[in-house]
């Protein structure tokens, strides 16, 4: 498989003490790792969304052909976001009483929301590196936020995504055994 090689450079905005803003192009050794992590996060979020599509379809339809049509003609449409799917999944899990405790459903949905927010931060945010480390700049509720991209943060993200895969796999098996 051919791997594309695109020209990349790290650009940092720096405000100098006299108030002037300058743009500096800085080669950063960790930038490749950060870009790789960013790609992994976005790719994994797509896989999680695909798992959610399957669970929703299986909760709604007994026949595989109907489930496939539903995914193709509804869930894959541009206006049907992960947020929409998360809400639909929550309502379906509640209506079909998949979990014995409602707190379990709420915790799953909260984790999905967290995955979605992480994905959005990396898909739309800007990576920069002042002298004290790498950061992700993003907006949340119309406020500019900064997340330090250190090992502790990457390990948390890794754990969150791996836990989500595990929970959705368990849920998918549970739904499959309902039939």
C-alpha contacts under 8 A as a table, 3 or more apart, distances in Angstrom:
res1	aa1	res2	aa2	distance
9	X	25	X	6.75
9	X	26	X	7.13
9	X	27	X	6.59
10	X	25	X	5.71
10	X	26	X	5.39
10	X	27	X	6.02
10	X	28	X	6.80
10	X	31	X	7.35
10	X	128	X	7.52
11	X	23	X	6.77
11	X	24	X	5.80
11	X	25	X	4.56
11	X	26	X	6.09
11	X	128	X	7.08
12	X	23	X	5.82
12	X	24	X	5.27
12	X	25	X	6.28
12	X	26	X	6.99
12	X	128	X	5.71
12	X	129	X	6.61
12	X	130	X	7.55
13	X	21	X	6.87
13	X	22	X	6.01
13	X	23	X	4.70
13	X	24	X	6.37
13	X	128	X	7.97
14	X	21	X	5.73
14	X	22	X	5.49
14	X	23	X	6.22
14	X	24	X	7.22
15	X	19	X	6.04
15	X	20	X	5.69
15	X	21	X	4.29
15	X	22	X	6.30
16	X	19	X	5.50
16	X	20	X	5.51
16	X	21	X	6.18
16	X	22	X	7.47
17	X	20	X	7.36
28	X	31	X	5.29
28	X	32	X	7.96
29	X	32	X	6.68
30	X	33	X	5.24
30	X	34	X	6.27
31	X	34	X	4.95
31	X	35	X	6.11
32	X	35	X	5.10
32	X	36	X	6.10
33	X	36	X	4.98
33	X	37	X	6.10
34	X	37	X	5.05
34	X	38	X	6.05
35	X	38	X	4.93
35	X	39	X	6.17
36	X	39	X	5.11
36	X	40	X	6.19
37	X	40	X	4.97
37	X	41	X	6.15
38	X	41	X	5.18
38	X	42	X	6.34
38	X	122	X	6.03
38	X	123	X	7.86
39	X	42	X	5.23
39	X	43	X	5.96
40	X	43	X	5.09
40	X	44	X	5.85
41	X	44	X	5.20
41	X	45	X	6.06
41	X	118	X	7.85
41	X	119	X	6.18
41	X	122	X	7.70
42	X	45	X	5.12
42	X	46	X	6.42
42	X	119	X	5.58
42	X	122	X	7.41
42	X	123	X	6.98
43	X	46	X	5.22
43	X	47	X	6.49
44	X	47	X	4.96
44	X	48	X	6.18
44	X	161	X	7.53
45	X	48	X	5.00
45	X	49	X	6.15
45	X	115	X	6.93
45	X	116	X	7.15
45	X	119	X	6.42
46	X	49	X	5.02
46	X	50	X	6.22
47	X	50	X	5.02
47	X	51	X	6.32
48	X	51	X	5.04
48	X	52	X	6.28
48	X	164	X	7.67
48	X	165	X	6.74
48	X	168	X	7.88
49	X	52	X	5.00
49	X	53	X	6.23
49	X	82	X	6.44
50	X	53	X	4.97
50	X	54	X	6.41
51	X	54	X	5.15
51	X	55	X	6.32
51	X	168	X	6.94
51	X	169	X	7.99
51	X	172	X	7.95
52	X	55	X	5.07
52	X	56	X	6.12
52	X	85	X	7.26
52	X	86	X	7.83
52	X	89	X	7.52
52	X	168	X	7.41
53	X	56	X	5.28
53	X	57	X	6.12
53	X	71	X	6.59
53	X	75	X	6.63
53	X	85	X	7.42
54	X	57	X	5.14
54	X	58	X	6.04
54	X	67	X	7.94
54	X	71	X	7.62
54	X	172	X	7.89
55	X	58	X	5.11
55	X	59	X	6.10
55	X	89	X	7.91
55	X	171	X	7.70
55	X	172	X	5.77
55	X	175	X	7.13
56	X	59	X	5.14
56	X	60	X	6.32
56	X	85	X	7.98
56	X	88	X	7.59
56	X	89	X	5.99
56	X	92	X	7.54
57	X	60	X	5.21
57	X	61	X	5.95
57	X	67	X	4.96
57	X	68	X	7.59
57	X	70	X	6.70
57	X	71	X	6.71
58	X	61	X	5.33
58	X	62	X	6.63
58	X	64	X	7.93
58	X	67	X	6.35
58	X	175	X	7.01
58	X	176	X	7.35
59	X	62	X	7.78
59	X	92	X	7.22
59	X	175	X	6.70
60	X	67	X	7.57
61	X	64	X	7.30
61	X	66	X	6.23
61	X	67	X	5.53
62	X	66	X	7.64
62	X	67	X	7.51
62	X	179	X	7.57
63	X	66	X	5.46
63	X	67	X	6.35
64	X	67	X	4.98
64	X	68	X	6.08
65	X	68	X	5.10
65	X	69	X	6.24
66	X	69	X	5.12
66	X	70	X	6.11
67	X	70	X	5.12
67	X	71	X	6.30
68	X	71	X	5.20
68	X	72	X	6.13
69	X	72	X	4.99
69	X	73	X	5.83
69	X	74	X	7.94
70	X	73	X	5.35
70	X	74	X	5.41
70	X	75	X	6.65
71	X	74	X	5.59
71	X	75	X	4.71
71	X	76	X	6.02
72	X	75	X	6.38
72	X	76	X	5.61
72	X	77	X	7.87
73	X	76	X	6.47
73	X	77	X	6.80
74	X	77	X	5.61
74	X	80	X	7.50
75	X	80	X	6.01
75	X	85	X	7.86
76	X	80	X	6.89
77	X	80	X	5.58
78	X	81	X	7.20
80	X	84	X	5.92
80	X	85	X	7.05
81	X	84	X	5.10
81	X	85	X	6.36
82	X	85	X	4.97
82	X	86	X	5.97
82	X	116	X	7.15
83	X	86	X	5.02
83	X	87	X	6.32
83	X	113	X	7.47
83	X	116	X	7.62
84	X	87	X	5.27
84	X	88	X	6.24
85	X	88	X	4.98
85	X	89	X	5.95
86	X	89	X	5.13
86	X	90	X	6.15
86	X	109	X	6.65
86	X	112	X	6.95
86	X	113	X	7.51
87	X	90	X	5.10
87	X	91	X	6.32
88	X	91	X	5.23
88	X	92	X	6.11
89	X	92	X	5.08
89	X	93	X	6.00
90	X	93	X	5.24
90	X	94	X	6.18
90	X	105	X	6.93
90	X	106	X	7.68
90	X	109	X	6.51
91	X	94	X	5.08
91	X	95	X	5.99
92	X	95	X	5.05
92	X	96	X	5.91
93	X	96	X	5.33
93	X	97	X	5.70
93	X	98	X	5.31
93	X	99	X	7.21
93	X	105	X	7.01
94	X	97	X	5.02
94	X	98	X	6.86
94	X	99	X	7.76
94	X	102	X	7.40
94	X	105	X	7.41
97	X	100	X	6.84
98	X	174	X	7.95
98	X	175	X	7.72
99	X	102	X	6.49
99	X	104	X	6.47
99	X	105	X	6.39
100	X	104	X	7.81
101	X	104	X	5.57
101	X	105	X	7.24
102	X	105	X	5.22
102	X	106	X	6.31
103	X	106	X	4.97
103	X	107	X	6.02
104	X	107	X	5.14
104	X	108	X	6.26
105	X	108	X	5.18
105	X	109	X	6.28
106	X	109	X	5.15
106	X	110	X	6.08
107	X	110	X	5.04
107	X	111	X	6.22
108	X	111	X	5.15
108	X	112	X	6.32
108	X	167	X	7.52
109	X	112	X	4.98
109	X	113	X	6.21
110	X	113	X	5.07
110	X	114	X	6.24
111	X	114	X	5.00
111	X	115	X	6.25
111	X	160	X	7.65
111	X	164	X	6.89
112	X	115	X	5.08
112	X	116	X	6.19
112	X	164	X	7.24
113	X	116	X	5.02
113	X	117	X	6.16
114	X	117	X	5.09
114	X	118	X	6.18
115	X	118	X	5.15
115	X	119	X	6.14
115	X	160	X	7.40
115	X	161	X	6.86
116	X	119	X	5.13
116	X	120	X	6.15
117	X	120	X	5.07
117	X	121	X	6.14
118	X	121	X	5.14
118	X	122	X	6.47
119	X	122	X	5.38
119	X	123	X	6.01
120	X	123	X	4.94
120	X	124	X	5.86
120	X	125	X	7.60
121	X	124	X	5.52
121	X	125	X	5.07
121	X	136	X	7.80
121	X	137	X	7.97
121	X	138	X	5.81
121	X	139	X	7.69
122	X	125	X	5.20
122	X	126	X	7.59
122	X	136	X	7.61
124	X	138	X	7.09
125	X	136	X	6.31
125	X	137	X	5.44
125	X	138	X	4.53
125	X	139	X	7.55
126	X	136	X	5.63
126	X	137	X	5.08
126	X	138	X	6.58
127	X	134	X	7.09
127	X	135	X	5.69
127	X	136	X	4.55
127	X	137	X	6.20
128	X	134	X	5.79
128	X	135	X	5.37
128	X	136	X	6.43
128	X	137	X	7.47
129	X	132	X	7.44
129	X	133	X	5.53
129	X	134	X	4.23
129	X	135	X	5.94
130	X	133	X	5.94
130	X	134	X	6.73
133	X	148	X	7.17
133	X	149	X	7.39
133	X	150	X	7.55
134	X	148	X	6.01
134	X	149	X	5.36
134	X	150	X	7.26
135	X	146	X	6.28
135	X	147	X	5.35
135	X	148	X	4.37
135	X	149	X	5.20
136	X	146	X	5.56
136	X	147	X	5.05
136	X	148	X	6.45
136	X	149	X	6.79
137	X	144	X	7.03
137	X	145	X	5.74
137	X	146	X	4.60
137	X	147	X	6.55
138	X	144	X	5.81
138	X	145	X	5.36
138	X	146	X	6.49
139	X	142	X	5.72
139	X	143	X	5.29
139	X	144	X	4.56
139	X	145	X	5.74
140	X	143	X	5.30
140	X	144	X	6.55
140	X	145	X	6.78
148	X	153	X	7.37
149	X	153	X	5.94
149	X	154	X	6.80
150	X	153	X	5.39
150	X	154	X	6.39
151	X	154	X	5.10
151	X	155	X	6.08
152	X	155	X	5.25
152	X	156	X	6.30
153	X	156	X	5.11
153	X	157	X	6.27
154	X	157	X	5.12
154	X	158	X	6.09
155	X	158	X	5.01
155	X	159	X	6.10
156	X	159	X	5.09
156	X	160	X	6.09
157	X	160	X	5.05
157	X	161	X	6.17
158	X	161	X	5.35
158	X	162	X	6.08
159	X	162	X	5.18
159	X	163	X	5.92
160	X	163	X	5.20
160	X	164	X	6.16
161	X	164	X	5.01
161	X	165	X	6.34
162	X	165	X	5.16
162	X	166	X	6.30
163	X	166	X	5.05
163	X	167	X	6.12
164	X	167	X	5.12
164	X	168	X	6.06
165	X	168	X	5.22
165	X	169	X	6.00
166	X	169	X	5.12
166	X	170	X	6.22
167	X	170	X	5.15
167	X	171	X	6.13
168	X	171	X	4.90
168	X	172	X	5.91
169	X	172	X	5.04
169	X	173	X	6.25
170	X	173	X	5.18
170	X	174	X	6.18
171	X	174	X	4.94
171	X	175	X	6.12
172	X	175	X	5.15
172	X	176	X	6.13
173	X	176	X	5.03
173	X	177	X	6.28
174	X	177	X	5.26
174	X	178	X	6.60
175	X	178	X	5.23
175	X	179	X	7.62
176	X	179	X	6.18
